[in-house]
Amino acid sequence: MAMTGRFEHIHDSAETLAAALAEELRLACEAAIARRGRAVLALAGGQTPLPLYRRLAAAPLPWSQVLLLPTDERCVPHDHPACNVRALGEAFAAAAGMRLASLTTEDGDPERSERAARDLLAGYPEPFDAVLLGMGGDAHVASLFPGAPQLVEALDPDGPADACRIDPQPLPAQAPYPRISLTAARLLRTRALYLAITGDKRDVLHRALASGAKNARPPVAAVLDAATAPVHVHWSP
Ligand SMILES: O=C1O[C@H](COP(=O)(O)O)[C@@H](O)[C@H](O)[C@H]1O
């Protein structure tokens, strides 16, 4: 984790954004596998990154040496359409042998899932090889929602927990579920941090980065500000 800094990459189209990020993540996997025999990536849920996941899945990597896990999960059963790990599994269908971990139990029960996620992450103490974040229109990243009662604890870059339950308030209309999210402390333990955003979200990001009191930063700003690894923001219209 030698280089730090924040870099903004502007793309002409969602396709070039997907191609660039798929290549970055492929290189991160290749380097990690060469270095220690496996790669561990934490990947955003939601719609924006799905095309880049499909591209990455087509790369000729030794997929059995790659572990993917979601940055956050909705507390729903694994066969539910809103389940991030289900969507990841589908997007990476071509990556034969790839290992996919879940932050939730099969039934999506929030309390059992929080315990299971913490147990899972205790098995991966090393820095992630890359974290890819998405962002909501309310400036949340992973499931670190502004206004959630657990937010202050979850954003603490020195906090002890790797994952925690988040209860967005109010529940977002599109995905009204409690969540399990990696904490900022765990997201930031990475060799590289990427943020993939499109359209108006660039304005949301810039407003968030320019905003307010140190202790009331929008989640995306709090996480990016605390990063010690290089941060690459990729945007397309
Ligand atoms: O709920 C979530 O939303 C964000 C953004 O999703 P998108 O569909 O607007 O790309 C996502 O990054 C996060 O992982 C997800 O759980």
PDBQT file of the ligand as one rigid body, heavy atoms in Angstrom, charges set to zero:
ROOT
HETATM    1  O1  LIG A 301     -28.146  -0.639  -2.177  1.00  0.00    +0.000 OA
HETATM    2  C1  LIG A 301     -27.103  -0.513  -2.771  1.00  0.00    +0.000 C 
HETATM    3  O2  LIG A 301     -26.918   0.568  -3.581  1.00  0.00    +0.000 OA
HETATM    4  C2  LIG A 301     -25.635   0.997  -4.024  1.00  0.00    +0.000 C 
HETATM    5  C3  LIG A 301     -25.831   1.677  -5.365  1.00  0.00    +0.000 C 
HETATM    6  O3  LIG A 301     -26.516   0.801  -6.271  1.00  0.00    +0.000 OA
HETATM    7  P1  LIG A 301     -26.825   1.154  -7.795  1.00  0.00    +0.000 P 
HETATM    8  O4  LIG A 301     -27.881   0.178  -8.222  1.00  0.00    +0.000 OA
HETATM    9  O5  LIG A 301     -27.314   2.579  -7.833  1.00  0.00    +0.000 OA
HETATM   10  O6  LIG A 301     -25.539   0.993  -8.542  1.00  0.00    +0.000 OA
HETATM   11  C4  LIG A 301     -24.644  -0.161  -4.089  1.00  0.00    +0.000 C 
HETATM   12  O7  LIG A 301     -23.345   0.329  -4.325  1.00  0.00    +0.000 OA
HETATM   13  C5  LIG A 301     -24.693  -0.987  -2.814  1.00  0.00    +0.000 C 
HETATM   14  O8  LIG A 301     -23.693  -1.988  -2.811  1.00  0.00    +0.000 OA
HETATM   15  C6  LIG A 301     -26.075  -1.585  -2.765  1.00  0.00    +0.000 C 
HETATM   16  O9  LIG A 301     -26.280  -2.562  -1.799  1.00  0.00    +0.000 OA
ENDROOT
TORSDOF 0
